Amino acid sequence: MVFSDPNFLFFLLPLALVSIYLSGRKLFCTAIVFWSFLFYFWGSEEDIFLLIFSATFNWIAGFSAKNKNFLFFAIFINLVLLFYYKYAFFVLSNFEFFGELSVVKTNLGALAELSLPTGISFFTFQAISYLIDIYRGDTKVAKNPLQFFAYLSFFPQLIAGPIVRYQDVVEDLESPKRSLSNISDGMTRFAHGLLKKVLIADTTGQIADFVFALEAQTQSSSLVWIGVFAYSFQIYFDFSGYSDMAIGIGKILGIRIKENFNRPYSASSITEFWRRWHISLSMWFRDYLYIPLGGNRRGPYRTIVNLSLVFLLCGLWHGAAYTFLIWGAFHGFFLGVERIAENFGLFRTKTELIGVSGSIFRDQLRRFLYFIPLTLISWTLFRAESIEQFSFFIKKMLDSLLPIVDTPSAQEIAFRESSWNAFLFKFGPAELLIFALSFLVFLIPRKWAFNTFLEMKKGRGLEIVKIAYGILALIIAIVSALTTDYSSFLYFRF
């Protein structure tokens, strides 16, 4: 179920919040489990049995996770389920491409019809982190099954994150932090996220979908640039908007969920970007894969190998396709390059220290000449349906920058003009204004981040402003949700 769905906004969410809030400490987790399972069943139906199996298996496995062999077995079971639903068809179809194997042919048809269970990557990673943390002694075993079920299935972040660790929320599950201030902040944060989703992400998403769906002969360089920027805006406002809503609902209920975004487009390097984008995922890979592989403790070359492996898997986590694998390799490569350059004193990845004269200018210069072009290229690859489409888009983007370009034929000019006419007919002043304002995410300095304002606690006047903003944002977002076709969040498919 989508958070911008009127059934969620006007029925399920109010009932869930009221009943969970009034449940008391003893029934708090029971109420969360009930509404979380109902929420998941409403949108995924029979996939609920997979969620129940995962929760039951991993709760039982937690009691034996101190045993290294059993830990490996439990992690293996989790990964097998993830592989079966998400990667089996991709892997076996490639086997069919390289060799005519009868067993592969037999199973491909059934695997092709499998639908990806919503949120499987998120709750699988949460389950694995729980088991590893028990083994390391970083968290205690959840003796109460309802408490663990509430952790794994908590509906605000169940299907698109942030990825939560048991040790970060167990205290709140036992004793939720309820207060009027948290309700106010949570409502404002939820409204802010919903506004980002329905007003900005859905609008820029329509622009991106229009451009990426155009036939090759009708594409112009300017339309391609618009489509790539639109998708960059869409994926940020869509995913960060969902995270805002999850954090906001959690805060209303008294459960603290860590931040998942910190103005990633204000970064000036790929390294800094991954400290600010999908923070819960990058921290998961750091703590449960990169550091166990040796991290940066075994020399520069092993560090680069570890980074490359981690980001190949990070790309694969996002989807079973070669475009995602190359996207992960792309980020891994530049992370390695930046690490080498930093070791030789040629590059600085920590841009928070901006007190040195001239450093602000250097950071912003590097941001616009290095980081943003790389980011646009990577999002083009992430969005492309194939390697061929990605290559075509990059060529079109470069055509507008190179001094010598191919002279289009009269027919090509006519095709491009018809695409522009269709674009301007489909998108009016309101959509184009939202697209233009979205450039602020690239231009506004980091210190003006709006979420910083939302978290401020100084003075009654500011609290009134925050509440007023929350109410206004909620009204605008709900009206927008009711008057437009709502769309699913991009990260639902991961």
Steps between C-alpha positions, in 0.01 A plus 500: 500500500623847411514771768336744259207261445181660642413165662820525700473871579135503607441148628793278592744762631259683736363172639850357541637809674208530741484129588877464541523818703219388732622142530721560802847358558389137539308488171719747310690241294185293449325800347800577278512141372127495427501822300830423330379161379170652388688775316725245326213263417295787354771572246667160453240237596659153488851641552399544864587132552860568398520788750353278774746222417795742503394649833438158659819340367727788598345537846569131566845527341588785732518262796784306333671787316793495744605176331707593195397199291132556570540870424636415156212258446239760597657766278512245217125431532425873487716548193353194326151647532621836373683333210202285403254786474732773373790348308425142395337588169778746412775246574329203332405702192868574455575131536252443219679762293838332546384140480191303415435328835174308527469556874532873445235500228265308725515754782524826309130521421395464863765743622401760241150510647623562855420846631756665724363514856476861609780609731678162503843661470431726796359251749759237397786741574340592832474134595864435410620802697305376804666156487851640449456754781402218736810305398720807558335576832372838377137424580297264713274218383134597461335257739156640425401394145256790463780746573715349225204481259431868569863582420509305174156600373461860627275634225639855455839369382417139411491526123753771414716561805689654663673175598465489878716308746342326793740655748388850389128447564474233772489760776216686328309176436519428873427858607385728215601868526160666485452874535306786345827636362571171323146492360544855368842428350384168357192650337709778346760254376234271350331791325834621368576156355155460348532841337838404353347182359170615347597850394863468388593132451183405312519809279866463408444125465242559229750718314772234532265222387394704197858562387630148565203352309565704182627314196864559415439692178279753679748579777683830515796581725303760695214258570747236615658746745154589631414133543822420686464796735134414554588145601774626733240718671239224501713234665622739769166654591322166468734302724583775749129584514420141595774507764359826639156341528638188667701707749198722563258213571761336720544820698124537550492147646810558711746294291815677389620414149839630391541742212539348155593812301710808567483718188700258281509731199694755704795259502808569290625141468360150456641408840312781670188420300485151654528653846185697421292278267303198630712515815346189653601286198855636472549449875365145470749412227779671695436318828399156371710462185770766445653488850485115526681485163779706653380850420796730451725316747686285245654756274374721215464226238297271726289803596416561135413131451273510806328819382447354152349179637275684744359730233455224246278334759340834579408535133368145494296570816308762303396258228583197288625670185831581336424872525492474880822297506676759286350778714653339807835449325489865388468624858755249628752614239474869587505427872828315440640783289410753767658286770826472304502874426436576866790276607731705275363829632333585169139474613295577809178307567411673829351833398339588833814691606445812292665759720816519290504797267404398148385150591133582446577611147708188431230271639227663292719496189566130547132444571383649170787385278551151644233371738177613332601381148595159643173487692296577189684228307441247779128580524469467122643151532275425797186606312583357157316190387811364331866568437406612149260766630761622749762529223256691281412746777866566583574564131212747482620679814853527360373622162375819662840564662734420211588777254454268203174310468334305224267706285150352534292428194175681427306192610690483832432869562129443436496204741670704772263792453204265534645363826547850638144590400372187673708584808368857523144379437523240780672714761359840584640795696437335839705189419778702338512734800538205739775362277679837500469538879645152547836639392516656846607161630824556307538870577396563862795480744509201735455711813153601378374141496131507583504194723739689728226757549243228566713358782567833676353540849572864583206714604122477501483716189699253296285213625190686379663557161590132476146390587351748254735374230408141581127570472543698177728236347258224598203681345687571174635144484161339564329723243773411249464130582124514449512696174777304327576137432723376782798285409699244693832594654804417289667295773200270539649285224829452682 
